[in-house]
Amino acid sequence: MPAVAIVVAALMWILLLFMFNNDTKPTAVVADPALTAVIQKEWPVTGKTIYANAGCAGCHGAVGQGGVGPKLAGDANINGDHALVVTRILKGKAPMPAFGIANGGKLKDNEVYAVANYVLNSWGNKSTDLVTPATLAEGAGKVSPEVIRVRSRFVPEEIILPEIFLVTFVMLLLTYGIIGLYSHWAEGAELKPGIHKVRSTPMVMVAMIASLSGVLLFSVLFVKQILQGLAGMNATPPLPPQVTAEGFYAAMVVLLIALVLGIYKKYFMDGEVVVEDASGEFPW
């Protein structure tokens, strides 16, 4: 049954990855030429008006100096990732609310792009290109520095109930399966009362040395991978982290440590079986 539990957990994990992939894939953006023409015509006036009256200035400051919200004047993140500016205005991110109509806000698409272009061309910011739906479409498949830092590209921002259920059930099945298999292997056959000496063999010694070496190897690889991810955050352009490799190395370290403990218990640690007298308080 522990082996069956692990297999079921693996199947559920694959299903969960498909659900995560569907939730985190970039949203398709249609670049409407008419909308682009409107944005180009009205952003200098409309963008400034919306920024002053829609609540932007109240949080970010009248000249982008910051306040309740972060500073916008001369900000390297927004200057380097124009699609991020549009996405923040459209969808928001706590504590900033969403301003796009499709996300419960009050700004139309042309107004969102107007204020985005205003921010990107004010207070020392200078955008060489007009920010339009085409900009958002081009940046949809890219990874911004902020996303790299929080790893949120690989996990949905909002976990839905079916995903919560699958994650919980996978963890329960894995815990039961691993503990069950480990216990069965490490304990061995039923023992009679008394002291039971164990003796390691050359093969066991080789297995212990190999397992300890594996722990050291994967620990070094894990640290190296983390350092590469941190370096990628500051690269130009930013490089996405190898989350799969990080997770694999960390999992191998944990599994090999468990194997080392199991080998030690089974082949290096003497065992003692104690049975109470039948007439005692605990007859078993």
N, C-alpha and C positions, 0 to 999 in steps of 0.2 A: 504493500500500500504506500509506503513512503516514496518508492520509485514512481508509482503511478501519479502521486501528488505532484512530484517535480515535473513530470511530462505535461500534466494538465496546466501547471503554472507557466511552463514555457509557451504552450499554445496560447494561453490568455495574454501573455506578455507580447507575443507577436501581434495579436489583435489590438492590444493597447497602443503599440507603436503605429499601426495603421491609423488609428483614431487620432493620435497626436499629430501625425503627418498631415492629416486632413485639416486639423484645426489650425496648424501653424503655416500652411502654405500661403504664399502671397496672394492677395486679392487682385483679380484681373482689373485693369484700369483701361477705360476707353478714352482715347484722346480725341475729343470733339473739336474740329477746326473752328466752328462757330464760337464755342466757349473760349477758345484760345484768343480769338479776335476781340471778344468782349473784355477779357482779362487785360490784354495789351492796351486797350483804349482807356479803361477806367481805373486801373490800380493806383496811380499816383494820388488821385483825389479820394476815391472810395476807400482805399486801404487806410489812409490817414484818419478818415472820419470813423471807420469801424474800430480802429485801434483805440481811439479816444473815447468812444461812446459805448462799446460792447463789453467793457470790463477788462480789456487787455491792460490799459494804462494803470488801472487800479492795483493790479498785481505786479506788473513788470516795470512800472514807472513810466512817467510821461515821455522820457527820452531813453527808455530801455535800460535805465540804470539798475533795475532790480528792486525788489522789495519783498512782498510775500512770495512772489514768484522769482525765478532765477533771472539773472542779468542777461539781456539780449544784445546790448551794445558790444560789438567786437567779440562776440562769442565764437570760438573756433568750431564748436560742434555744429551750430546751425549754418555757419559759412561753408563747412565741409560736407554737409549732408542736407541739401535743400528738401529732399523728399521727407526727411524727418520733421521738418517744420510744418509742412502741409499735413502730415499724419497726426501730429500733436494737436493741431487746430481742429481737424476733422473728428478725431476720436478721443482726444484728451488723454490724460494719465494722472491718476490721483496725486495731489489734490486738484489738479487742473481739470475742469469739466470738458466734455465734448461740445464743440460749437457747430459741427456739421448737422444739418437737418436730419440726415439718415441715421444719425447716432443720438438723436434727442435734443440737439442744439437748435439755434435760431438763425444760423447763417447759411445762405445758399452757396452753391459751389463757386460761383463767380466771386462772391464776397470772401470766401475762405482763401481763394488764390490771391485776391486783391490785398488782403491784410498780410498774407505770407510774403508777397513781393515787397510790400511796404517795409516789413521788418528786415528783410534781406537787403534793403537798399537805404537804410537809415542809420544814423548814429555811428558812422564808421564802417558799417557793413556795406559791402558792394558785391552784388551778384552780376556776373558777366552775362548771364542768360535769363530770360524771362521764365519764371516758374509756372508751369502749366500742367495739365493732366499727363502730358507726355513725360514730364520730369518724374512724376509719381510712378508712371508705368516703368520707366527705365530703372528707378531705384527699388522697385518691388522685390527683385530677386537678390539685392545686395544686402550685406550685413553691416549695420551701423556700429560705431564704437560702443554705444550704450547697450545695444543688444548683445554684443560680445561680452561685455562686462557681467551682465546678469544671466547669460545663457538662456534668455527667454525665447530665443528662436526655436529651441528644441522642446519646449514645454508650453502648452497653451496658457495665455494670461488668465483665463478662467477655466478651472477644472469642473466639468459637468458631473452629475451624479453617476452615470454609468462608468465614467473613468475612475471616479473615487472608489466605486465598488470593485472594479477590476484590480486596481492597485492594491487595495486592502486584501482581497482574496488571494492575489498572487503572493503577497508577502506571507500570509498565513500558510498557504500550501508549501511554499519554499521552506519556511521555518520548520513545519512539521516533517517534511520530506528529508531535509538535511539532518535534523536532529535524529530522526528515526534511523536513517542509514548509518550515521556516525555511531550511534549507540550500539546498533547491531554488530557493526564491524569491530569497534573498540572493545566491547565487553567480551566477545568471543563465546565459547561454549559454557554451559552451566558447570559451576565448580562445586565440589564438596567442601564441607567445613575444614578450615585449616589455612596455613600459610602456603601460598602458591608462588614459587620462584619462577621468574622468567629470564630467558637468556636470549640476547640478540645474536643474530647471525651476520655474516659479512654482507649479505644482500640487504638486510635491514639497515646496517650502518651506511651502506651506499645510498639507500633511499632517504635516510635522515639527512645526510650531507647534501644530497641533491635537492631536497625540499628546502633546507636552510639557504642553499645557494639561490634557489628560485625566489625565496622571499627577498633576499638582498637585491637580486637582479631586477625584479619587478618594482621594488621600492625605488631604485635608481631611475628606472624608466618612467615611473609615475611622476617623480619630482622633476625630471627633465621635461616631460610633456607639459606640466603645469607652468614651468618657466618659459617654455616656448609660447604657450597661450598668452602669458602676461606680456611677452615681447611683441606678440602679434597685435595686441591692443594698441600699441604705440607705433606700429608700422604704418607706412603710407603706400597704398591704402591699407586700412586695418584688415588683418587676416582672421578668419573665423577659427575658433578653438577646435581641436580634435577631441570632441567630447566622447566619442566612441572609444578612442584609445585610452583616454583618461579613466573611463569607467572600467575598461577591460583590465588595465594594469592594477587598479585599486581592488577589483574583484579577485584577481589572481593572488595578490598579497594576502587577502583575508582567507581565501581557500587554502593556500599553502601553509599559513600559520595553523589553521585547523588540522591540516594533515600532519604537521610536525607534532602537535599535541596528541593526535590520535596514535601516531607511531610510538611516541614516548610512553603513552599509557599502556599500549598493547605489548610492547616488546622491551621496555626499559624499567617499568615500575612494578615492583612486587605487589601482589594482591593478597588480601586476607578476607576469608569468608567466615562470618560468625553466626552461629545459630543458638538461640536460647534453649535451655532445657525444656522439655515438654511440660514439666510441671510449673514452669515459671509464669510470670505475669504476661509475657508475650509468647504464646506457644508456637508461633510460626518461626 
